[in-house]
């Protein structure tokens, strides 16, 4: 399926591994010129080489609002402009209400909320001016159904969802769509850290009976960036193998 974005450009934050890498690969396979980032120079260079299609890897830390904005500025300098932004980043430390100090919350909000706001502040004016843009944030199904022992992530990513839902309504008339994709449990390093090297899909309550494939997830994000998804905005799409049980 041709998504109609072969002449577009994209910045994919934290794209050297996991779901960010899979998304960058899916976009590059569609012909999109992609810039990815990581804090590790060797890792991002290797990831860009693997993605191919003239993907560019740069060193950037998107764990703060300023860092997120700086990544977008550097990607814009390399690409000329950015049509597609995939806001992504690692999650804060695990913990529950009792074990998590008040002092831990500002850093988590900086990492998973303010970083996204910084990226959007930098990229949106150009998208509005050109009358075309796609913003997709990779959050978590925990926004719909909070996960035990992840109180910082549950809190910060819920904030991102509220922010982007608001922005989506403000820029819809400018030809810019803004959506979030909410992954469940996929085969990534983050999941290995939380659940071990071979997470048991049945024990984790995944009705599909398997842990998600990052490659499949990346293709879902790429679709939302395509021409066929131009009427999809303000959406929060869970990609979780049926784990979320609610009706809404």
TORLO-618736 format. One record per atom (N, C-alpha, C): x, y, z; residue in one letter. Coordinates in steps of 0.02 Angstrom, whole numbers, plus 32768, in hexadecimal, padded with zeros to 4 digits. Atoms other than C-alpha are relative to their C-alpha. Layout:
REM TORLO-618736
XYZa...
//
This chain:
REM TORLO-618736
802A7FC48000x800080008000x802C803E8000x7FDA7FC28004x804880A87FCCx7FDE8034802Dx801D7FD07FD1x802C8125805Ax800280477FE6x7FFF7FBE801Ex804E81B97FE9x802D80328022x7FD47FD37FDBx80DB82008053x80497FF97FE9x7FBD800E8018x817181D27FE8x802C803D7FF8x7FD87FC38007x81A782887FD6x800580268042x80027FDD7FC0x819382B3808Ex80407FF78029x7FC880037FD2x821082CF811Ax7FE67FF28046x801780127FBDx8209828F81CDx803880048032x7FD380047FC6x825D82A38275x7FE17FCF8031x801780347FD2x824D820B82E5x802C8001803Ex7FD97FFB7FC2x828582288398x800D7FBA801Dx7FED80407FE1x82E0819B83F1x7FF67FC67FCFx800D80308036x82E3813A834Fx80377FCC7FF5x7FCA8030800Cx837D80CE8368x7FF07FB98016x801280437FEAx8322803B83B7x7FB57FFE800Ex804580097FEAx82797FF583E8x7FCC80197FD0x80387FEA802Ax81D7804083A9x8013803C7FD6x7FE97FC88028x822D80DF836Fx80257FEA7FC3x7FDB801C8039x82A4807D8301x7FD17FE07FCEx802F8021802Dx8216801482BBx7FD780327FD9x80267FCC8022x81B480B18292x802A80237FCBx7FD37FE08031x82498104823Dx800A7FD27FC4x7FF7802F8037x8263806681D7x7FC37FFE7FD3x803D80028027x81AE806181A1x7FF8803F7FD5x80047FC28027x81B38117816Ax803480017FC8x7FCC80028034x82578102810Ex7FEE7FD07FC8x801680308033x820F806B80B4x7FCD801E7FD0x80317FDD802Ax818880E18072x802180377FD6x7FDD7FCD8025x820E8153802Ax800A80428025x7FF87FC37FD8x820A81D480B6x8049800A8013x7FBC7FEF7FE8x82AF822C80DDx7FFB800A804Cx800980047FB8x82C7820A8196x804080158025x7FCB7FF37FD0x833482528220x7FEB7FE08042x800C801E7FBFx834081ED82C1x8033801A8032x7FCF7FEA7FCEx839782138365x80077FCD8037x7FF180277FC5x83E681BF83F9x803580258027x7FCA7FE27FDAx845A81F28485x80437FDD7FF3x7FC48028800Dx84D6816D844Ax801380067FB6x7FEB7FF28045x8538819E83ADx80087FBF7FD8x7FF4803F8025x856B80ED837Dx7FBF7FDD7FF1x804080248009x84BE80A58396x7FD480227FCBx802B7FDE8030x8464812C8332x801D7FFB7FB9x7FE180088042x84E2811E82A4x7FF17FBB7FE4x800E80448017x84C98062829Bx7FB77FF87FEEx80478004800Ex840C807582A2x7FEF80217FBDx800C7FDD803Fx840C80F48214x80187FD77FC4x7FE5802B8035x8478808081ACx7FD17FC57FF2x802E80398008x84007FEF81CBx7FBF80167FDEx803E7FE7801Ex83678058819Fx800A800E7FB6x7FF27FF28046x83B8809080FDx7FD680387FE4x80287FCC8021x836080FD807Ex801580478014x7FE37FBF7FEFx83D4818E80ACx7FEA801A8045x80117FEC7FBCx839B818F8161x803D80208021x7FCB7FDC7FDEx8402820781CBx7FF87FF7804Bx800180077FB8x842F81E68280x802780388021x7FDE7FCB7FDDx845B827382F7x7FFE7FF3804Bx7FFE80077FB8x848A827C83AEx7FD58038801Ex802C7FCF7FDFx840182D28414x7FE07FDF803Cx802180187FC3x83B482C184C0x7FBB80208003x80447FE68001x82F782D384B8x7FDB7FF48041x801F800C7FBFx82D882B98571x7FEB80408023x80167FC07FE4x82B58372858Fx7FDB80287FCAx80217FD58031x824B83F9853Ex803280217FD2x7FCC7FE08029x82E684548502x80227FCE7FD2x7FE08033802Ax833483B384C2x7FD47FEB7FC7x802E80118035x829883868461x7FFE80357FCAx80007FC98031x82948432840Fx804180027FD8x7FBF7FFF8023x834E842883E6x80047FC97FCCx800180368031x833783808391x7FDB80147FC1x80277FEA803Ax82B183C98320x802680357FD8x7FDA7FCD8024x831E845F82F6x80387FE17FD7x7FC980208024x83B083F082C6x7FE67FD67FC5x801D80288037x8342837C825Fx7FE8802E7FC8x80177FD08033x82F784138206x803B801A7FD8x7FC47FE88023x83A5845381DBx80197FCD7FCEx7FE98035802Cx83CE83AB818Dx7FCF7FF37FC6x803280138031x832A83908130x7FE1803B7FDAx801E7FC5801Ex82F784428105x7FBE80128021x803E7FF87FDAx824E842A8159x7FEB7FBB8017x801980407FE6x81F083A381B8x7FB57FFB7FF3x8046800D800Cx814C835D817Bx7FE07FD48035x801980327FD2x813C82D181FAx802B8001803Fx7FDD80067FC0x816B82D082B2x7FE57FC48025x801280377FD3x816A82318317x8021800E8043x7FE77FF07FBEx817B826283CDx80047FC08029x7FF480407FE0x81C681D48430x803880098032x7FCA7FFD7FCFx823881B484C4x7FF87FCA8033x800180337FCCx8265813F854Fx7FD28012803Ax802C7FF57FC7x81F8812985E8x8026800D8040x7FE17FF47FBFx821D8162869Ax80057FC08029x7FF7803C7FD6x824D80E98726x7FBD7FE48018x803C80217FE5x81CF806B8765x7FF78014804Ax800F7FF17FBAx817A8084880Dx7FB5800A800Ax80467FF47FF0x80D280948865x7FFA803F802Bx800B7FC37FD9x8085811F88CEx802C8002803Ex7FDB80027FC1x80D880E8896Fx804C80067FF6x7FB78002800Ax818680CF8926x801B803B7FD9x7FEA7FC9802Bx818B816B88B8x7FFB80428025x7FFE7FC07FDEx81C1820D8909x7FE480387FD4x80197FC68024x817382B388D9x8036801D7FD2x7FC97FE38027x821E82EC889Ax800B7FDC7FBEx7FF68025803Ex821782668811x7FD280177FC9x80327FEF8032x818182B087B9x801780357FCEx7FEA7FCE8032x81CF834D876Ax802A7FE37FC8x7FD5801D8033x825382E7870Fx7FD87FD47FD0x802A802B802Ax81D0826C86CFx7FD6802B7FD0x80287FD3802Bx816382FA868Fx802C80227FCBx7FD17FE38030x81FA834A863Dx80107FCE7FC9x7FEC80348030x822A82A685E9x7FC97FED7FD0x8035801C802Ax8182826E85A8x7FC880307FEDx80337FCE8011x8117830D85A0x8020803F7FE2x7FE37FC18018x818083AB858Fx802B7FF57FC2x7FD8800E803Dx81F28357850Fx7FD380017FC2x802F80018039x815B833A849Dx7FE880477FF1x80167FBB800Ax811F83EC84B8x803780287FDDx7FC87FDD8021x81CC842C8489x80067FEF7FB6x7FFE80148047x81CC83C883E7x7FC880207FD9x803A7FE48023x811F840483B9x8006804B7FF7x7FF77FB78006x814684BA83DDx802F80117FC7x7FCE7FF28033x81D884AF8366x7FE87FEE7FBAx8011801A8042x8187844E82D8x7FBE80197FE4x80447FF28017x80D2848682D1x7FF9803F7FD4x80097FC4802Bx80E38538828Ax80107FF37FB7x7FEF800F8046x813884F881EDx7FCD7FD47FDEx8035802C801Bx80B7846F81D5x7FC280297FEFx803B7FD7800Dx802B84EE81E4x800A802E7FC4x7FF17FD48039x808085628169x7FFC7FDB7FBEx80018028803Ex809384D680E8x7FBE7FDD7FF5x8043801D8005x7FE28498810Bx80027FB37FFAx7FFB804A7FFFx801B83E48124x802F7FEC8039x7FD480197FCCx805F838781B9x7FE17FC58024x801580397FD8x805682EA8222x80297FFE8040x7FDF800B7FBFx807E82DB82DBx7FE27FC2801Ex8016803D7FDEx80748231832Cx802C7FF6803Dx7FDA800D7FC3x80A9821483E0x7FF67FB78014x800380457FE6x80D38166841Ex7FFA8006804Cx800B7FFA7FB8x8089815D84CDx7FFC7FB9801Ex800880427FE1x804380C18523x7FB77FF1800Ax804580137FF0x7FA28060853Ax7FF0800E8049x800B7FEE7FBAx7FBB808D85F1x7FDA80418007x80297FC37FFEx7F69813485C5x7FB77FED8009x804580167FFAx7EC680D485B6x7FF57FD5803Ex800680317FCAx7EE880508639x80437FFE8025x7FC07FF97FDFx7F74807F86B2x801F7FBD8014x7FDB803D7FF0x7FF97FF986CBx801B80048047x7FE580037FBCx802B7FC28779x804B800E8000x7FBA7FF27FF5x80D3800187B7x801F802E7FCBx7FE77FD08031x80E28084872Cx7FDD8044800Ax80277FC47FF2x8094811B8782x801B803E7FDDx7FE37FC58022x810E81998737x7FEE80017FB6x801180048047x80F2815D8685x7FB6800A7FF5x80487FF88007x8036814F869Dx7FEC80498004x80117FBA7FF4x802F820386DBx8018802C7FC6x7FE37FD48033x80A38254865Bx7FE07FF47FBBx801B800E8043x805E81FB85C2x7FB680137FFAx80457FE78001x7FAC822585F3x8000804B7FF1x7FF97FB9800Ex7FE482DA85F1x800E800E7FB7x7FF17FF98047x802B82C78542x7FC17FF87FD6x803E800E8025x7F8682808506x7FD1803C8003x802B7FC57FFAx7F258314854Ax801A803B7FD9x7FE17FCA8025x7F9F83908500x7FF57FF87FB4x8004800A8048x7F9E83438452x7FB87FFF7FE8x80477FFD8013x7EE1832D844Fx7FEA80487FF8x80107FB98004x7ED383E78470x801E80207FC1x7FDE7FE4803Bx7F53841583EBx7FDF7FE87FBFx801E801C803Ex7F0083A2836Bx7FC4802A7FEAx803B7FD88011x7E6084098372x801380467FE8x7FEB7FBC8012x7EBE84AD8362x801F80047FBAx7FDC7FFC803Fx7F21847F82C6x7FE17FD67FC8x8020802B8032x7EA9840B826Ax7FF180267FBFx80117FD9803Cx7E74849681F2x803D80147FD8x7FC27FEF8023x7F2B84AF81C2x801D7FC57FD9x7FE7803A8024x7F3D84038173x80327FD78028x7FD280247FD3x7F9D83BF820Ax7FD77FD0802Bx802180307FD4x7F6783208262x802E7FF1803Bx7FDB800D7FC3x7F9B82F78314x7FDF7FC58023x801B803D7FE3x7F848249835Cx80317FE18030x7FD480287FD6x7FC881D683E1x7FF37FB67FF2x800580498007x7FEB811C83D1x80167FE28043x7FF780197FBDx7FE280B88471x80147FB67FFEx7FEA80468003x804D801B846Ex7FF27FDB8041x8002802E7FC7x802D7F8984E0x80467FE28007x7FC080217FF4x80B67F0B84FFx801C7FE67FBEx7FDD8013803Dx812E7EFC846Cx80477FE88011x7FBE801D7FF5x81D57EA4845Bx803680367FFAx7FCE7FCB7FFFx82467F36848Bx802B7FFA803Fx7FD480027FC5x82D47F548507x7FDB8017803Ex80267FE77FC6x825D7FB68578x7FD67FC8801Fx802A80367FE7x81E97F208586x802B7FCA8020x7FD280307FE2x827D7EAE85A8x801480168046x7FEE7FE57FBEx82B07F208638x7FC87FF68033x803980047FD3x82017F1A8681x7FE97FB9800Ex802080427FFAx81CC7E658661x802F7FC57FF3x7FD28036800Dx82697E02863Ax800A7FF27FB5x7FEC800B8045x82B67DBE859Ax7FCA7FDD7FD6x803580248025x82227D4F856Bx7FBD800B8022x80407FF27FDFx81817DA285A6x7FCA7FCF7FE9x80358031800Dx80EE7D2A85B2x7FC180277FEEx80397FD98018x80637D758548x7FBF7FEC8024x803D80167FDFx7FDC7D0C859Ax7FFE80198048x7FFD7FE87FBBx80157D37864Ax7FF6804B8004x80067FB78002x801A7DEE8618x7FBB80177FE8x80457FEF8012x7F657DE685DEx7FF7801C7FB9x80067FEA8046x7F7F7E008523x7FD37FCE7FDBx802D802F8021x7EE87DB184CCx801B7FE27FC0x7FE4801A803Fx7F487D9F8429x802F7FC6800Cx7FD680397FEFx7FB97D248484x804980087FEEx7FBA7FF38012x805B7D728446x801380478014x7FE77FBD7FF5x80C77E07846Ex800480237FBDx80037FDA803Ex80BA7E9183ECx804280057FDBx7FC67FF7802Bx81327EA6835Ax800C804A7FF5x7FF17FBA800Fx81897F50834Fx7FF680117FB6x80087FF48048x81877F3F8291x7FB7800F7FEFx80477FF5800Dx80CA7F32828Ex7FEA8043801Dx80117FC07FE1x80BC7FC58305x8016803A7FD4x7FE77FCB802Bx812780308294x7FD4800C7FC3x802B7FF9803Ax80B4800F8202x7FBE80228011x803C7FDD7FEAx801F804B8267x800E804B8003x7FEE7FB97FFDx807780F0828Ax8008801D7FBAx7FF67FE88045x80AA810081D3x7FBD800D7FDEx80427FF5801Ex7FF480EC819Fx7FE280428017x801C7FC17FE7x7FC0817C8210x8023803D7FE2x7FDB7FCA8021x804481E581B7x7FEE80067FB6x800E80038047x7FFF81BA810Cx7FC7802D7FEAx80357FD7801Dx7F8A82168098x7FBB7FE48011x8041801F7FF2x7EFF819A80BBx7FE6800D8046x80147FF37FBBx7EFC81CE8172x7FF5804A800Dx80047FB77FF7x7EE382888153x7FC280168027x803C7FEF7FDAx7E37828381A8x80017FE28046x7FF8801D7FBDx7E7A822C8243x802B80308029x7FDA7FD37FD4x7EAD82AA82C8x7FE080028044x801880017FBBx7E9E82B68384x7FF37FBA8018x800E80467FEEx7E9981F88389x80367FE5802Ex7FD180257FD6x7EEB8187840Ax7FF47FB67FF3x800A80448019x7F0280DB83BFx802A7FCF8028x7FDA80327FDCx7F318049842Dx80157FC87FD1x7FE580378027x7F9F7FC383DDx801C7FCF8034x7FF080267FC4x7F9F7F3F8464x7FEA7FB77FFFx801580468003x7F627E978426x7FBF7FF28025x804080097FDEx7EB97EB48479x80038006804Cx7FF87FFF7FB7x7EFD7ED28529x7FD080308022x802D7FD07FE0x7E957F6C854Dx7FB87FE87FFAx8043801E7FFFx7DE87F338581x7FC6802F8000x80367FD17FFCx7D847FD48584x7FDC800B7FBDx80277FF2803Dx7CFE80098509x801480427FE0x7FEE7FBE8019x7D4180BB84F4x804B800B8003x
//
